[in-house]
Structure formats: structure tokens, C-alpha cells
Amino acid sequence: MKRALITGITGQDGSYLADHLLDLGYEVHGIVRRVALEDSAHRLVRLAGNLDKLHLHAASLESFPSLFSVVSEVQPDELYHLAAQSFVSYSFDDSFSTFRTNIDGTHFMLECARRLVPSCKFYFAGSSEMFGHADEVPQNENTRFYPRSPYGISKVTGFDLSRNYREAYDMYVSSGILFNHESPRRGFEFVTRKITSHVARIKNGELNELPLGNLEAKRDWGFAGDYVRAMHLMLQQETPEDFVVATGKTHSVREFCQLAFEFAGLNYEDYVIKDPRFYRPAEVHLLLGDASKSKKKLGWEPTIGFEELVEMMVKHDLDLHSHH
């Protein structure tokens, strides 16, 4: 039985990846903060369905010794490093902690793997935010990085660290350059979930407006459940490589709003107000991924389209709020 260790297992991607690996017959271990174990009802909510099948270990991305002892104990065959401070606008507010968590955390995990399980296959969660102000559309594995946020900068550094460990120590390290991926498990601070949860609360009469930043920002949005399949496939290849994972279609925040409100029988124009507080200091205008390498080499295709994704998220949030 293969053994996988996931950092960031309590997040959106970590929880879908844990589900997927359990379905494939893996023994699944996850690193969580100690406070998550003490407040599991609240902090492990995304893992609730499979909690009894998972092996959770307390450690902190900012403490090398704590990570070292977990990797030493688990001895994983595959290590998925997903944990990060991943909300872009927070990264502008607190760039110091974003760098500490995302850069040191990645360096610590790579070094633990090198010292303790050098033959372990390592996955690094890269991001389309590494492209930032890209000089070509769509973006592929060879597009130059031009990050526009502390988050994007920290991910470029993690990406380069991962590549360097692959080349310097001949380790199996692959990075997935994932474009935006959403789901009903998305955090409430992210614009997509902010929209769908507000739609449900407006429908329920709890709120009467939705303040948003740049409605014209465009993103390539996919379903997180599809994207974790690509992560697993990357570690099943002969040789480690980096892959863009994306749908290849782009939609604006405005389109997302329009659809989300329509599913609830509402008109977004009656509720959405522009709020300059939600504009980023440096905006990324168009991220659009070319995942043809993933399709060709991994045989990966997304299964859930944009409209289906929006509908799935709105339905989930309407259900959530009708129970209150």
C-alpha cells in the first residue's frame, strides 16, 4: 500500500486530494496545526467525511524539527506540499509571514524529504499567480514568470527551490502550475466563494448587498476536484516534470456574479456594489492557461465546466443557509 503525506490537508485541495488518494487505496497522512486537532469540529470540517481513515500529525511549517519528525515517522512514498498562505490580498497586507510560511516551509519540506526519504516523489503546488503580468496569453510551462503579489513571488521562489532540488540532488520533484480552482469547499475570503455565499445570504434575506473589487478581472476557473487528479498523475510519470493545469477558458468576475445570482433567481446588478477597498495594489488582468502538455502526457482533462461549477457552489451555499 502506497503511503502519501499531504501538507495543507485541511484546505480545499488537501481535502479533495485526501479523498482521491483514499479512493485509490493509499494510506493517507496529513500535517495539521496542533490547534486543528484541539478544535477539530471547526478546523477539520473539510475532512469530516473521511476523518476516521486519515492519519493526522501536528506540526508547523515554520518549525523544521516538527516537520522532520513527522516525515521521519511517516516515511512517505509520495509527498504533496500544498500548505501555504494562499490568499493573494492577505499577502499584500502581511508579506513577511507569507514569505516565511511559503518559502521556508517549502525549503523545510524539500530538505526533510532529501535527508529522510530521498526516493520519495515530491509534489510542489505552484500557481498561475507566478505568471502575474504575463507577456503572452495563454500561459504554458515556458512562459516567463512576472509575479505581481508577495504570494506570487513566494510561489516563484518555491518553484525554483523545487526545481533546484530536482537538479542538484536528482530527486523526483514535480511542480503543478495550477490556475484558479474552486469548489464548495473554497474558503469564504476567496472571491468565488464570497459571491456564492453572499448570494445565499441575500436570497435568505440576511444581506442586501455584495461589495466587490475589480469586476473585469478575468480568470481561468476550474473545479478543485479535477485538479487534484492532475497532482496525483504528475507523480506517476517516469520522470519528474512541471505541468500547467487549467481549463483553457476565461471568465470575468462579472460573469461569475451574473451566473451565481441567476441560479438563485436574482439579478446581480441589484446587489453588487464596487468597493475600492477590494482592488489589489497591482492587478493581474488576464490569466489563461494552456494545459495541452497535461492533456498529452498525463491524459488529464477537466470534467466540470464553468457553469456547472458556479451552480454547484451556489446550490451548496443555498443548502447551507436554508438549514439555519
C-alpha positions as CSV (number, residue, x, y, z in Angstrom):
1,M,0.0,0.0,0.0
2,K,1.4,3.4,-1.0
3,R,1.8,6.0,1.7
4,A,1.2,9.7,1.0
5,L,1.8,12.7,3.2
6,I,-0.1,15.9,2.5
7,T,0.7,19.3,3.9
8,G,-2.3,21.6,3.8
9,I,-4.6,18.6,4.1
10,T,-7.3,20.7,5.9
11,G,-7.5,23.1,2.9
12,Q,-9.7,22.9,-0.2
13,D,-7.1,21.0,-2.3
14,G,-5.8,18.9,0.5
15,S,-9.2,17.6,1.4
16,Y,-10.1,16.7,-2.2
17,L,-6.7,15.1,-2.7
18,A,-7.1,13.0,0.5
19,D,-10.5,11.8,-0.7
20,H,-9.0,10.9,-4.1
21,L,-5.9,9.1,-2.7
22,L,-8.1,7.1,-0.2
23,D,-10.3,6.1,-3.2
24,L,-7.1,4.8,-4.9
25,G,-6.2,2.7,-1.9
26,Y,-3.5,4.9,-0.4
27,E,-2.6,5.2,3.3
28,V,-3.1,8.9,3.8
29,H,-1.2,11.1,6.3
30,G,-1.6,14.8,6.8
31,I,0.2,17.6,8.6
32,V,-2.1,19.9,10.6
33,R,-1.5,22.6,13.1
34,R,-1.9,21.5,16.7
35,V,-4.8,23.9,17.2
36,A,-6.7,22.0,14.4
37,L,-6.6,18.8,16.4
38,E,-7.8,20.6,19.5
39,D,-10.7,22.2,17.6
40,S,-11.4,19.5,15.0
41,A,-15.1,20.3,14.6
42,H,-14.3,23.7,13.2
43,R,-10.9,23.3,11.7
44,L,-11.1,19.9,10.1
45,V,-14.6,20.4,8.7
46,R,-13.5,19.7,5.1
47,L,-12.1,16.3,6.2
48,A,-15.2,15.3,8.2
49,G,-16.3,12.6,5.7
50,N,-13.1,10.6,6.0
51,L,-11.6,11.6,9.3
52,D,-11.6,8.1,10.7
53,K,-9.4,6.9,7.7
54,L,-6.8,9.6,7.9
55,H,-3.6,9.8,10.0
56,L,-3.1,13.3,11.1
57,H,0.1,14.7,12.6
58,A,0.6,18.0,14.4
59,A,3.5,20.2,13.1
60,S,4.1,23.7,11.9
61,L,5.5,24.8,8.5
62,E,7.6,27.3,10.4
63,S,9.3,24.6,12.5
64,F,11.9,22.4,10.7
65,P,12.2,20.0,13.7
66,S,8.4,19.4,13.8
67,L,8.3,18.6,10.1
68,F,11.4,16.5,10.3
69,S,9.9,14.3,13.0
70,V,6.7,13.7,11.0
71,V,8.4,12.8,7.8
72,S,10.7,10.6,9.7
73,E,7.8,8.8,11.3
74,V,5.6,8.5,8.2
75,Q,8.3,7.6,5.6
76,P,6.0,8.6,2.7
77,D,6.3,7.3,-0.9
78,E,4.7,10.5,-2.1
79,L,4.7,13.9,-0.5
80,Y,2.3,16.6,-1.6
81,H,3.3,20.0,-0.4
82,L,0.1,22.1,-0.7
83,A,0.3,24.2,2.5
84,A,0.8,27.9,2.0
85,Q,-0.6,31.2,2.9
86,S,-2.6,31.3,-0.3
87,F,-5.0,34.3,-0.2
88,V,-3.4,36.9,-2.5
89,S,-4.8,40.1,-0.9
90,Y,-3.6,38.9,2.6
91,S,-0.2,38.5,1.0
92,F,-0.1,42.3,0.4
93,D,-1.1,43.0,4.0
94,D,1.4,40.7,5.6
95,S,4.1,39.8,3.1
96,F,6.6,38.9,5.9
97,S,4.6,36.0,7.2
98,T,3.6,34.9,3.6
99,F,7.3,34.7,2.7
100,R,8.2,32.9,5.9
101,T,5.4,30.3,5.5
102,N,5.6,29.8,1.8
103,I,9.4,29.9,1.1
104,D,10.8,28.5,4.4
105,G,8.0,25.9,4.6
106,T,8.8,24.6,1.1
107,H,12.5,24.6,1.8
108,F,12.0,22.7,5.0
109,M,9.8,20.1,3.3
110,L,12.3,19.6,0.5
111,E,15.2,19.2,2.9
112,C,13.2,16.7,5.1
113,A,12.5,14.7,2.0
114,R,16.1,14.8,0.8
115,R,17.5,13.7,4.2
116,L,14.9,11.2,5.2
117,V,13.2,9.8,2.1
118,P,15.4,10.7,-0.9
119,S,13.4,8.3,-3.2
120,C,10.0,9.8,-2.2
121,K,8.2,11.6,-5.0
122,F,7.6,15.2,-4.2
123,Y,4.8,17.5,-5.5
124,F,5.0,21.3,-5.1
125,A,1.9,23.4,-5.5
126,G,2.8,26.1,-7.9
127,S,0.3,28.7,-9.0
128,S,-0.8,30.7,-12.1
129,E,-0.1,33.8,-9.9
130,M,3.6,33.1,-10.7
131,F,2.8,34.4,-14.2
132,G,1.2,37.6,-13.0
133,H,1.7,40.2,-15.6
134,A,2.4,37.6,-18.3
135,D,3.8,38.7,-21.6
136,E,1.8,36.0,-23.5
137,V,-1.7,34.6,-23.5
138,P,-2.4,31.8,-22.9
139,Q,0.4,30.8,-20.4
140,N,2.2,27.5,-20.7
141,E,5.2,25.8,-18.9
142,N,7.7,28.0,-20.8
143,T,6.0,31.4,-20.2
144,R,8.2,33.8,-18.2
145,F,7.2,34.5,-14.6
146,Y,6.3,38.0,-13.7
147,P,4.6,37.8,-10.3
148,R,2.5,40.8,-9.1
149,S,2.0,40.0,-5.4
150,P,4.0,38.7,-2.5
151,Y,2.1,35.5,-2.8
152,G,3.1,35.1,-6.5
153,I,6.7,36.0,-5.6
154,S,6.8,33.4,-2.8
155,K,5.5,30.7,-5.2
156,V,8.1,31.5,-7.8
157,T,10.8,31.0,-5.1
158,G,9.2,27.7,-4.1
159,F,9.1,26.6,-7.7
160,D,12.8,27.5,-8.2
161,L,13.7,25.7,-5.0
162,S,11.8,22.6,-6.1
163,R,13.5,22.6,-9.5
164,N,16.9,23.1,-7.8
165,Y,16.4,20.1,-5.5
166,R,15.4,18.0,-8.6
167,E,18.5,19.0,-10.5
168,A,21.1,19.2,-7.7
169,Y,20.1,16.1,-5.8
170,D,18.4,14.1,-8.6
171,M,15.2,13.9,-6.6
172,Y,11.8,13.2,-8.1
173,V,10.2,16.7,-7.7
174,S,7.3,17.9,-9.9
175,S,5.5,21.3,-9.7
176,G,2.0,21.8,-10.8
177,I,1.3,25.3,-12.1
178,L,-2.4,25.3,-11.3
179,F,-4.8,28.0,-12.5
180,N,-7.6,29.1,-10.2
181,H,-9.7,26.2,-9.0
182,E,-12.8,26.5,-6.9
183,S,-15.4,24.3,-5.2
184,P,-18.0,24.3,-2.4
185,R,-15.0,23.8,0.0
186,R,-13.3,27.1,-1.1
187,G,-12.6,29.5,1.8
188,F,-15.1,32.3,2.2
189,E,-12.4,35.0,1.7
190,F,-11.9,34.0,-2.0
191,V,-13.9,36.0,-4.5
192,T,-15.8,33.0,-5.9
193,R,-17.0,31.7,-2.5
194,K,-17.6,35.2,-1.3
195,I,-20.0,35.6,-4.2
196,T,-21.9,32.3,-3.8
197,S,-22.2,32.6,0.0
198,H,-23.5,36.2,-0.4
199,V,-26.0,35.1,-3.0
200,A,-27.3,32.5,-0.5
201,R,-27.5,35.1,2.3
202,I,-29.2,37.7,0.1
203,K,-31.7,35.1,-1.0
204,N,-32.3,34.3,2.6
205,G,-32.9,38.0,3.5
206,E,-29.8,38.2,5.7
207,L,-27.9,40.7,3.5
208,N,-28.8,43.1,0.8
209,E,-25.6,43.9,-1.0
210,L,-22.3,42.4,-2.2
211,P,-19.2,44.6,-2.2
212,L,-16.6,43.6,-4.8
213,G,-13.4,44.9,-6.3
214,N,-12.5,44.6,-9.9
215,L,-15.4,43.0,-11.8
216,E,-13.5,42.9,-15.1
217,A,-10.6,40.8,-13.8
218,K,-10.6,37.5,-15.8
219,R,-9.5,34.1,-14.5
220,D,-9.3,30.6,-15.8
221,W,-11.6,28.8,-13.3
222,G,-11.8,25.1,-12.8
223,F,-13.0,22.6,-10.2
224,A,-10.6,21.7,-7.4
225,G,-11.7,18.0,-7.5
226,D,-10.5,17.8,-11.1
227,Y,-7.2,19.5,-10.3
228,V,-6.1,17.1,-7.5
229,R,-6.3,14.2,-10.0
230,A,-3.6,16.0,-12.1
231,M,-1.4,16.3,-9.0
232,H,-1.5,12.6,-8.4
233,L,-0.9,11.8,-12.1
234,M,2.2,14.0,-12.1
235,L,3.9,11.8,-9.5
236,Q,3.1,8.6,-11.6
237,Q,5.3,9.6,-14.5
238,E,8.7,8.1,-15.4
239,T,10.5,11.4,-15.0
240,P,9.6,14.4,-12.9
241,E,8.4,17.5,-14.8
242,D,6.3,20.6,-14.3
243,F,2.8,20.9,-15.7
244,V,0.2,23.7,-16.2
245,V,-3.3,22.6,-15.1
246,A,-6.1,24.8,-16.4
247,T,-9.3,24.7,-18.4
248,G,-8.1,27.0,-21.2
249,K,-11.3,29.1,-20.9
250,T,-11.5,32.5,-19.2
251,H,-14.4,34.3,-17.4
252,S,-14.7,37.6,-15.6
253,V,-15.7,38.2,-12.0
254,R,-18.8,39.9,-13.5
255,E,-19.8,36.7,-15.4
256,F,-19.3,34.7,-12.3
257,C,-21.6,37.1,-10.4
258,Q,-24.2,37.2,-13.1
259,L,-24.5,33.3,-13.2
260,A,-24.4,32.9,-9.5
261,F,-27.3,35.3,-8.9
262,E,-29.2,33.9,-11.9
263,F,-29.1,30.4,-10.3
264,A,-30.8,31.9,-7.3
265,G,-33.4,33.8,-9.4
266,L,-31.8,37.2,-8.7
267,N,-30.2,40.0,-10.8
268,Y,-26.7,40.7,-9.8
269,E,-27.0,44.4,-10.8
270,D,-29.4,44.9,-7.9
271,Y,-26.9,43.8,-5.3
272,V,-23.3,44.1,-6.4
273,I,-21.5,47.4,-5.5
274,K,-18.0,48.3,-6.4
275,D,-15.8,48.8,-3.4
276,P,-12.3,50.2,-4.0
277,R,-11.1,48.5,-0.8
278,F,-11.1,45.2,-2.7
279,Y,-8.9,46.3,-5.5
280,R,-5.4,44.8,-5.4
281,P,-2.4,47.2,-5.4
282,A,-1.1,45.5,-8.5
283,E,-3.8,43.7,-10.5
284,V,-3.3,40.7,-12.7
285,H,-5.7,41.2,-15.6
286,L,-5.8,38.0,-17.6
287,L,-4.7,34.6,-16.5
288,L,-5.5,31.9,-19.0
289,G,-3.8,28.5,-19.0
290,D,-2.7,26.2,-21.8
291,A,-2.8,22.7,-20.4
292,S,-2.0,20.8,-23.6
293,K,1.1,19.2,-22.0
294,S,-1.0,17.8,-19.1
295,K,-3.6,16.5,-21.6
296,K,-0.9,14.9,-23.8
297,K,1.4,13.5,-21.1
298,L,-0.9,12.9,-18.2
299,G,-4.1,12.2,-20.1
300,W,-5.7,14.8,-17.9
301,E,-8.9,16.6,-18.8
302,P,-11.2,18.7,-16.7
303,T,-14.7,17.2,-16.2
304,I,-16.6,20.2,-14.7
305,G,-17.2,23.3,-16.8
306,F,-17.7,26.9,-15.6
307,E,-21.5,27.0,-15.4
308,E,-21.6,23.6,-13.6
309,L,-19.0,24.8,-11.1
310,V,-20.9,28.1,-10.3
311,E,-24.1,26.1,-10.0
312,M,-22.5,23.5,-7.7
313,M,-21.2,26.3,-5.4
314,V,-24.4,28.2,-5.3
315,K,-26.5,25.1,-4.5
316,H,-24.2,24.2,-1.7
317,D,-24.4,27.6,-0.1
318,L,-28.1,27.8,-0.5
319,D,-28.4,24.4,1.3
320,L,-26.0,25.6,3.9
321,H,-28.1,28.7,4.6
322,S,-31.5,27.1,4.4
323,H,-30.6,25.0,7.4
324,H,-30.0,27.9,9.7
